[in-house]
Amino acid sequence: MQKIMVCIKRVVDYNVRVRVKPDGSGVMLDGVKMSVNPFDEIALEEALRIKERGTNIEVVAVSIGVADTQQQLRTALAMGADRAILVQTDTPVEPLTAAQTFLAVAKKENPDLIFLGKQAIDDDANQTGQMLAAIWERPQATYASKVEITGGKAAVTREVDAGLETIEVDLPAVITVDLRLNEPRYVKLPDIMKAKKKPLDVTSLDALGISAGQLIKTVKTEPPAQRQKGVMVKDVAELVDVLKKKGLI
Amino acid sequence: MHKVLIIGEHDGKTLNPATPKCVTCAKTIPDAEITIVLFGADTAAVAAQAASVLDVKSVLRVDRAENTQPLAAIFAPQIAALAADYTHLFGPSTSFGKDLMPRVAALLGVPQVSDLMAVEGAYRFRRPIYAGNAIVTVEADPARKLVATVRVASFAAAGGGGSASIDSKTLSVVLPTHTRYVGAKSGSTDRPDLQTAKRVVSGGRALGSAENFKLLFSFADKIGAAVGASRAAVDAGYAPNEMQVGQTGKIISPEIYIAVGISGAIQHLTGIKDARTIVAINKDSEAPIFEVADVGLVGDLFQVVPEFERLVGI
């Protein structure tokens, strides 16, 4: 194991309550706090733990996005990534384009492992890791809650609907991570200072030979249907009464 | 005509209820002809079940020893080999479908639409983003194959009584050997399945321990309910991961959802907003769960739940 690539997405912070623009053209993003996608933070943490257990393993954080995405990559460097690459673009990229872009970077970097979050909390698409594995023609282990690397293999325990499932994949491979894989470390101030000196290369989709077309067009954005506010009951007897009248119990 | 291929989910014996829900979604595609494909070692029993789903035209069996376990790296190239005959490829938004379908889409060089919640045209759909805080209407290019996952909580299961043809298909696809199934650990119980149960009782961090979750299990058994949990309860180790309901767990649509000691984070509400009736029991009268609950009771769950269990029997 020599190199681990971690894909990072800049998204609206987990704690922000997203609102739809009145004209239905999208969601309000002006002045909203942006962060590293929480699942990608877990992906990076796992890469760092593997790095710290081994010797001479380089962790490279890669992102695609606007110039300000450098902020999220600096966070990744402060957490412990050795260097970062930003594929800068003002056009939002779809998961397939993101996968093609990460593949172009992977072909230059030749990582043994690529970690990603299982989904980004903005578009909730849950596609990029699987697509990257497909076009890289390598294994995928999605929704990881435990990763064990031995030799040229990874044993990955996956969170699936029925419980937990373990698969073994040959490296290089793509692993997408779930919530309970680890708890990401807090960044300390000295690390933030150190991160400023770490290399952060900026490239473009053009330089990588990627054309970012919008294959899926968003024509309208609406707020979800609201549920009617219900009734409050004063005790269990009244609760049971209400539910029995509705024929629910 | 639109030819829809649904990738059937099963465990070797039983067709997963997510598949008949995909059929309901597929039926809303204008002028749709529906095929279910099954991958497995021996899919005879499951094929009979799939053939009885109403409005399915045909069932394809792809039996092969390598298909014993549902590995995306193994299934995807086989689905890609079948794709030429179809306009639409659908899988369920379960861990099976979410793992598999993007790999299929990428092999075909097409994008995927995740979590279809409504069909507005053969290439126009509605889907949730930002944990359901916004719903987008999207249009895909009719010149390309449409790969999608179906948000199963948005569709009722198609009924039985159908009589689709069943055919076996041999595909000469070279399969990779880089991915191997090792084993599974499931917390299988006699309780109803969380994703299809009509009644669900769910617990949050306020339960305080795995031991205290027994309170919910006892109550759930009394009313024939499945048991779920909030992310906070799962993260705290009170409940196993397969019980998690919410944005990153299971999205469910029971007739009644009883939230016990769950504050109601937006990520949790995403998983339950299709429930017919939501009942909230919480000590904190300001808890956001009360904003979406149809019936709310402010009280100490350790007193309310045993009393609830006692009174429903009367």
Boltz contact constraints between the chains, C-beta under 6 A:
constraints:
  - contact:
      token1: [A, 18]
      token2: [B, 130]
      max_distance: 6.0
  - contact:
      token1: [A, 18]
      token2: [B, 133]
      max_distance: 6.0
  - contact:
      token1: [A, 20]
      token2: [B, 134]
      max_distance: 6.0
  - contact:
      token1: [A, 27]
      token2: [B, 134]
      max_distance: 6.0
  - contact:
      token1: [A, 94]
      token2: [B, 111]
      max_distance: 6.0
  - contact:
      token1: [A, 96]
      token2: [B, 111]
      max_distance: 6.0
  - contact:
      token1: [A, 123]
      token2: [B, 129]
      max_distance: 6.0
  - contact:
      token1: [A, 124]
      token2: [B, 129]
      max_distance: 6.0
  - contact:
      token1: [A, 125]
      token2: [B, 114]
      max_distance: 6.0
  - contact:
      token1: [A, 126]
      token2: [B, 98]
      max_distance: 6.0
  - contact:
      token1: [A, 126]
      token2: [B, 114]
      max_distance: 6.0
  - contact:
      token1: [A, 127]
      token2: [B, 102]
      max_distance: 6.0
  - contact:
      token1: [A, 127]
      token2: [B, 112]
      max_distance: 6.0
  - contact:
      token1: [A, 130]
      token2: [B, 102]
      max_distance: 6.0
  - contact:
      token1: [A, 130]
      token2: [B, 103]
      max_distance: 6.0
  - contact:
      token1: [A, 131]
      token2: [B, 102]
      max_distance: 6.0
  - contact:
      token1: [A, 131]
      token2: [B, 106]
      max_distance: 6.0
  - contact:
      token1: [A, 134]
      token2: [B, 103]
      max_distance: 6.0
  - contact:
      token1: [A, 134]
      token2: [B, 106]
      max_distance: 6.0
  - contact:
      token1: [A, 134]
      token2: [B, 107]
      max_distance: 6.0
  - contact:
      token1: [A, 135]
      token2: [B, 106]
      max_distance: 6.0
  - contact:
      token1: [A, 139]
      token2: [B, 73]
      max_distance: 6.0
  - contact:
      token1: [A, 139]
      token2: [B, 178]
      max_distance: 6.0
  - contact:
      token1: [A, 139]
      token2: [B, 179]
      max_distance: 6.0
  - contact:
      token1: [A, 142]
      token2: [B, 99]
      max_distance: 6.0
  - contact:
      token1: [A, 159]
      token2: [B, 241]
      max_distance: 6.0
  - contact:
      token1: [A, 160]
      token2: [B, 95]
      max_distance: 6.0
  - contact:
      token1: [A, 161]
      token2: [B, 94]
      max_distance: 6.0
  - contact:
      token1: [A, 161]
      token2: [B, 95]
      max_distance: 6.0
  - contact:
      token1: [A, 162]
      token2: [B, 186]
      max_distance: 6.0
  - contact:
      token1: [A, 163]
      token2: [B, 185]
      max_distance: 6.0
  - contact:
      token1: [A, 163]
      token2: [B, 186]
      max_distance: 6.0
  - contact:
      token1: [A, 163]
      token2: [B, 187]
      max_distance: 6.0
  - contact:
      token1: [A, 163]
      token2: [B, 242]
      max_distance: 6.0
  - contact:
      token1: [A, 164]
      token2: [B, 185]
      max_distance: 6.0
  - contact:
      token1: [A, 165]
      token2: [B, 184]
      max_distance: 6.0
  - contact:
      token1: [A, 166]
      token2: [B, 182]
      max_distance: 6.0
  - contact:
      token1: [A, 166]
      token2: [B, 183]
      max_distance: 6.0
  - contact:
      token1: [A, 167]
      token2: [B, 181]
      max_distance: 6.0
  - contact:
      token1: [A, 167]
      token2: [B, 182]
      max_distance: 6.0
  - contact:
      token1: [A, 168]
      token2: [B, 180]
      max_distance: 6.0
  - contact:
      token1: [A, 168]
      token2: [B, 182]
      max_distance: 6.0
  - contact:
      token1: [A, 169]
      token2: [B, 179]
      max_distance: 6.0
  - contact:
      token1: [A, 170]
      token2: [B, 178]
      max_distance: 6.0
  - contact:
      token1: [A, 215]
      token2: [B, 111]
      max_distance: 6.0
  - contact:
      token1: [A, 215]
      token2: [B, 141]
      max_distance: 6.0
  - contact:
      token1: [A, 216]
      token2: [B, 111]
      max_distance: 6.0
  - contact:
      token1: [A, 216]
      token2: [B, 138]
      max_distance: 6.0
  - contact:
      token1: [A, 216]
      token2: [B, 140]
      max_distance: 6.0
  - contact:
      token1: [A, 217]
      token2: [B, 139]
      max_distance: 6.0
  - contact:
      token1: [A, 218]
      token2: [B, 136]
      max_distance: 6.0
  - contact:
      token1: [A, 218]
      token2: [B, 138]
      max_distance: 6.0
  - contact:
      token1: [A, 219]
      token2: [B, 137]
      max_distance: 6.0
  - contact:
      token1: [A, 219]
      token2: [B, 139]
      max_distance: 6.0
  - contact:
      token1: [A, 220]
      token2: [B, 137]
      max_distance: 6.0
  - contact:
      token1: [A, 221]
      token2: [B, 134]
      max_distance: 6.0
  - contact:
      token1: [A, 221]
      token2: [B, 136]
      max_distance: 6.0
  - contact:
      token1: [A, 222]
      token2: [B, 135]
      max_distance: 6.0
  - contact:
      token1: [A, 224]
      token2: [B, 132]
      max_distance: 6.0
  - contact:
      token1: [A, 224]
      token2: [B, 135]
      max_distance: 6.0
  - contact:
      token1: [A, 227]
      token2: [B, 292]
      max_distance: 6.0
  - contact:
      token1: [A, 230]
      token2: [B, 293]
      max_distance: 6.0
  - contact:
      token1: [A, 230]
      token2: [B, 294]
      max_distance: 6.0
  - contact:
      token1: [A, 230]
      token2: [B, 295]
      max_distance: 6.0
  - contact:
      token1: [A, 231]
      token2: [B, 295]
      max_distance: 6.0
  - contact:
      token1: [A, 232]
      token2: [B, 296]
      max_distance: 6.0
  - contact:
      token1: [A, 233]
      token2: [B, 297]
      max_distance: 6.0
  - contact:
      token1: [A, 236]
      token2: [B, 304]
      max_distance: 6.0
  - contact:
      token1: [A, 236]
      token2: [B, 307]
      max_distance: 6.0
  - contact:
      token1: [A, 236]
      token2: [B, 308]
      max_distance: 6.0
  - contact:
      token1: [A, 236]
      token2: [B, 311]
      max_distance: 6.0
  - contact:
      token1: [A, 239]
      token2: [B, 297]
      max_distance: 6.0
  - contact:
      token1: [A, 240]
      token2: [B, 311]
      max_distance: 6.0
  - contact:
      token1: [A, 242]
      token2: [B, 295]
      max_distance: 6.0
  - contact:
      token1: [A, 248]
      token2: [B, 256]
      max_distance: 6.0
  - contact:
      token1: [A, 248]
      token2: [B, 277]
      max_distance: 6.0
  - contact:
      token1: [A, 249]
      token2: [B, 223]
      max_distance: 6.0
  - contact:
      token1: [A, 249]
      token2: [B, 312]
      max_distance: 6.0
